[in-house]
Amino acid sequence: MARNRYMVVLVLLTFFVISLLTNILGPIVPDIINSFDVSLTAAGFLIFSFFIAYGVLSIPAGFLVERFTEKPVMICAFVAATLGSISFALFPKYEVAVVSLFVIGAGMAILQVAINPLLRVSGGEEHFAFNEVLAQLLFGTASFISPHIYSYLVLNLRHGSQVSGPLLSMLREVTPDTLPWVSLYWIFAAIALVMVIVVCVSRFPQVERTSEEQTGTWKMYASLARRKFVWLYFLAIFAYVGCEQGSANWLSQFLSQYHHFDPHTVGARAVSWFWGLMTSGCLAGVLLLKIFDSRRILIGASVGAILCLSLALFGSDGISVVAFPLVGLFASVMWPILISLGLNSVAEYHGSFAGILVTGIMGGAVVPAIIGQIGDHFGLRNGLLLLYATFGFVFSVGLWAKPLVNNATVRLKKTDAQTAV
C-alpha cells in the first residue's frame, strides 16, 4: 500500500493531543488542593480516576476497534474528551472533576489502542519504527509544552493581571476569577472538538492487522494468564507507570510544600523539564541500546532514578528542583525496554500479551493515589518513599528477565559475523 502522509500526520497530531491532555495533571495538583480545599488523598483520587480508565478500557478498546474500525472509534474518543473537558470547565467542582477526568482518560485510552496499527499501515511497515520514535518525540514535546500553557493562562488570568488579548478576554468571560487554571479545560475542549471535525472529514485507509496486532480471543488471554512471567511483566509495567506518574504528579506539590516554590512558575517549569528530559532520554536510549544489553541499561537507569529521587526528597531546595526532573531522564528508557523484554519473552499471542501489558498503565492510577493517602497521614515526603519500591521492582526485571531474543547490539552483530565465518 502507498504511504498516506496525511494520515501519518493525523496520527502524530493525535499523539500530541493525547499527551497535552494527559500530562497536565502534575502542574495542577497544587491548584486542585488549594481551590477545592481537599486532602492529598482526594487529589490523588483525581489522578486515579483518569488513569484507571486505561486499566478498564485498554483490552475492550481493542475489541471495539476490530468491530467498528478506527475512524468511528477515534471520533467517539475525541467526543468523550470534548464532553469531559467542557463539563469540568462549566462546573468546576471536585465531584465533577472525578467523572470528567475518567471520561477524558477513557477517550485517551481508546485512542492509544486505535492509532498504532493505523500508523503502521499509513506510514508503511518499513518506516514504522521511525514513525513510532517520531510519535514519542511529539508526545514528549506536548508534555513539555502543556505546563507552559498552564503557567501562561494562570499568571495572565488571575486577579490583577493587566495582560489582555482576544483569547484571554474570552477566557475571562467563562472562567471564575478564583480558578484561573480551569481555563485549561476550555482550551482542551476546543482542541478535542477540532480533532472530532478533522477525523470526521478524513479518509481512513483499510487496516489489516498482523497477528501481533490482533486483540486475540479470551482463550488466548486465559493461556497467557497461566504463565507466571506474564504477571511479572504486568506488574513491571504497573510499577513503571506508577513511578512516572507518581513522580510527575506530586513533583510540583512537593516543591511547594517543602521548599515553598511557586507551583505556577517554578513547579510548572520543573514538571515541564521532567517530561522534556524524558523525551531527550529516549534519544540517548536509542544509542545505548545499540551498545549494551537492554537488561543492563534497565539496571543502570533504575539505580540512576533512585539516586536522583533520593536527592530530590532529601536534598536542599536547589538540589531538589534539579533532581526531580532528572528522575524523568533515567525513567525515559524503562517503558520501551520493559515492553520489548516482555514481548520478546513469548513466542505467540503477542497482540493479546500487549493488551495485558498496556492494562498495566493503571499503575499510574493506583500509585499516585496511595502516595496521597500516605502523605495525608505521614507527610508527602514519606508518601513518595513508595517510589523506592516501584523503581526497585523495575530494577529487578533486569536481574530475572530471560527474553527469547536479546536486543541487537554492535557487539552481538560482531559475534554473529565471526560465528558465521
N, C-alpha and C positions, 0 to 999 in steps of 0.2 A: 504493500500500500504506500502511495506517495505521502510524503510528510505534509502535515497540516499545521503550518506555522501559526496560524491564527489560534487554533485550538491549544497549541503549546503555550502561547502567551496567556490564554484564558486560564489554563490550569496553573501556571506560575502566579498569575494575579490572584487566583483562589488561595494558593498557599500564603501569599502576602496578607490577604484579608483574614484568614484563619488566625495567623499569628498576631495580627493587630488587635483582634477581639479577645484572644486568649490570654496573652501575657501582660495585660494591663492590670491584672488583679493585684500584683505586688505593690505597685505605687499607690493604689487607692486604699489599701488596708488601713493605714492610719486615719484616713478620712472617714472610712466606714465606722471605725471605733469611736471617733470623736463626734461625728454627725448624728449617729443613731444611739450613742451612749450605750454601747454593747460591750460585752466581755471579749477576751481573746478567743474563747471557745466559740462564741457566736460569730465572730469574724471568720474564724476557721471554717465554720459550717457553710459559709457562703462559698468559700473555695471548694469545699466538699460537694456542694450542690452542683457546681459547674463540672468538675472532673468526674464525678460519679456517672455522669451521662456517658462517658467513654466506656466505662465498665458495663453499663447496662445495654448500650446500643451498638457496640462495635461489631459483634457477631450478627445480630439481627439486621444491621445495615447491609452486610454482605448479601444476605438473602434478598433484601429489598432491591438492591442494585441488579441482582441477577434476574429478578422477577419483572422489574419495571424499567430497566436500563438507566443510564447515568443522568440524562437530561431532566426527566421529571423528578428524580430523587434530589438532584442538586437544587432545583427550583424550590422544592419543599424545604430543604435545609436552609436556604437563604431567607425564605419566608419566615421560618421559625426564628432565625437570628433577628430579622427585622421586627417581628412582633415582640420578641423578648426585650429588645433594646427600647422600643417605643413604650412598652408598658412600664418599664422602670423609669424612663425619662418623664413620663406623665405622672406617675405615682411613686416618687422616690421614698419608699418606706422599706424597712428591713424585711418585712414579710413578703412584699412584692419582689424584692431583690432575690430572695431564695428561689422563688419559682422562675423568675426571669432568667437568672443565671443557668438554671438547669435547662431551660428551653434553648438558650443560646448554645450551651455546651452540647446539647443533643444535635443541633444543626452542625456544629463544628465536627463532631464525631462522625456523622454521616458523610460529610464532605471528605474527610480523611480517607474513608473507605472507598469512595467513588473515584477520586481523581488519579490515583496511582496507575491503575490499568489504562485509564484514558491517556495519561502522559506517555506510556509505553507505545500505544497504538499511534497517537498523533505525531510523536517525535521520531518514531522508528526504534526498533529494538536495539539497533547498533548504537544509538545515541541515548539510550535510556539512562545509563549510569551517569553520563554527563549532565543530562537534564535533571536527574534526581539531586545531584550536588548543587546545581543552579537553583533548584527549588528550595533546598535547605538554606542556601545563602540568602535568598529573598525572605524566607521565613525568619531568619535571624535578623535581617535588616529591619523588618517590620517590628520585631521585638525591641530593637534598639530605638526606633523612631517613636513608638507609642508613648513611652514615658515623657518624651519631649513635648508631644502634643498635649499631654495631661498638664505639664508644667505651664505651657503657654496659656491654656484655657483658664486654669485656676488663678494664675497670677494676674491675668488681664480681666477676669470676670468678677473677682472678689470686690467687695465694697471698698470704694475709694480709688479704684483704678481709673486713670484718665485716658487710657488707650481705647481707641474706637475703630470701627470699620464695619462693613456690611455684615460679615459673619458674626462678629462679636455683638453687634447691635441686635441681630436676630436671636442669638442665643440668650442674651439678657432678657428678652421678652418671654422666653419659655422656661428659664432656669431660675429656681429660687435663689435669692441673694446669699442665703446662708449655706447653699450647697452648690458652689460653682463647679465642682468636679463632676456633678451629674450631667453636665453639658456634653461630656464624652459620649454618653449613650444616645444623644441626638445625632452626633457625628456617626456613630456606629450604625444607627438605624438608617441614615441616609446612604452610607456605603453599602450596607446589605441590600437595600431596596434597589440601588443602581445595579448591583450584581444580579438581582432577580430579573431585571429587564434585559441585561446583557445576555444572560443564559437563555432567556426566552427567545431572543431573536437570533441565537447562534445555531448553526447546523452542526450536529454532532456526528462523528464517524461511528461506524459499527464496530463495537468492541468484542473481539473474540478472545476470551480469557484462556491463558495457558493453564495447564494442570496445576501449576504452582500458584496461580492467582485465584482459582476457583474456591468458593467458600467451602465446598465439601458437604458431606452428609453427617447426620447425627451419629451414624456408625463410625465414621472417621474420628469424630471428636471423642467418642467412647473409647476407641482404640488408643488414642493419644493419652487420654486421661488415666489409663492404667500404667503409664510409664512414669517412673519417679522423676527422671530428669526433666520431663515436660513441666512438672510443677515447680521444680527448682528454677528453671528459666523464667517461668511466670513470676515467681517471687523476686527474681533478679530484676525484671522489668518493673515490677511493682516498687521495689526498693529504689531503683534508679530514678523513676519519675517522682517518687516521694522526696528524694534528695534534691532534685532540680526545683520542684515547686516549693518544697519546704524552705529552701534557701532563698529563692527569688521572692516569694510572697511574704516572708517575715523579715526580710532584709531591712526595708525602709522603717518598719515599726521598731526594730531593734536599735537602729541608729538614732531614731528619735527618742526612744525611751531611755537608753543607757548613755548616749553621747549628746543628746539634745540637738541633733541636726534637724534642719527644716525638711520635712518629708516632701514638700512641694518643689524643692530645689536640689539640695544635696542627696536626699533619699531617692528622688526620681532619677537623678544622674547615676547614682550607684546601681540602681536596677537596670538602667539603660546599658551601663558598661558590663554588667553581668551577662546580658544577652549578647552584647557586642563582642565580648571576649569569647563567649561560647561559639559564636559564628566564626571568628578568626581561628579558634582552636580546631574547628573542623578541617580547615585547610592544612594546618600543621599535622593533623591526624592522618590525612591522606598520604603525606610524605612519610610519616613514621611507620605506617602500615606496609610500606614498600621495603622497609628495612628490618623491622622487628616482628616477632610473633605477636599476634594480637593479644594473647593472654598476658604477656609481659607488659605490654603497653597498658592494659587494663589495671594490672597491679600497680604500676608506676603512677598512673593517673589517680587511682584511689588514694594512694599514700599522699600525693600532692594535694588532693582535695581535702583530706583530713587535716593536713598541716595548715592549710590556709583557713579552714574552718576554725581551728584552734586559735590562730592569730586573730581571726575576726571576733570570736566570742570573748577572748581574754586579753586582747591587746588594747593599747591606748586608742583614743578616738581617731588619730591619724592613721594608725595601723589598721584598725577595723574597717574604715571606709575604703581602704585599698584591698584588704584581704578578702572581703566578701565577694567583690566582683571576680577575683582570681579563682574562687571556687568554680565559677562558671567556665573558666578556661580549662581547668582539669576535667570537669564533667563533660566537656564537649565531645570527647571520643567514646564515651561509655555507651550511649544508645546504639550507634552503628555496630560496635564490637559485640555487644550483648545479642543483638538481633542476628548478626551473622553467625556467631558461635552457636546460637540456638538452632537456627535453620540448617546449619551445616552438621548438626548432630542427628538428623533424621534422614532416612533415605526415601521417604514417601510422605504424602499428606502435608506438603509444605504450606499450601494455602490455608488449610484448617489450623495448622500449628501457628501460622502468622496471626490468624484471628485470635487464638488464645493469648499470644504474646501481646497483641495490641490491647486486649482487655486489661492487661496489667497496668495500663495507664491510669486505672483507678487509684493507683498508689498516690497520684497527685491529689486525690480527694481525701484519702484517709490520713496520710502522714501529716499534712499541714493542720488538719483538724485535731489530731492528737497533740501536736505541738502546742496549739492554742489552749487545749484543755489542761495540759501540764503547766503551761505558762500562767494560767489563772490561779493555780494553787501554789506553785513553787517558783514562779518568775519565768519570763520568756527565755532568758539565757539557759535555764535548766531544761525548758521545753525543747530548745534547739539541740540539746545534747543527744536527742533521739537520732539525729543525723549521723552520729558516730556508728550506730547500729546499722542504719541503711547503707551508708558508704562501706561499712565493714562487710556486709553481705555481698555487695558488688565486688569488693576486693577478693572475697572467697571464690568467686567464679573463676578468676584467673588461676586458682590452685586446682579446682576439681573438674574444670571443663575438659572434655575429651571429644572434640569435633571429628567427624569422619574425614573432613577436608580442612586443612590449615590454610590460612591466608597466604597468597603468593608473595614471596619476598625476593629481593635480589639474590640473597644467599641461597634460598631454596632453588631458584632457577639455575644458579651455577652448579649446585649439586646434581640436579636433574640432567644438566648438559654433560657433566663429567660421567655420570652413570651411563648415559646413552652412548658415549664414546667407548 
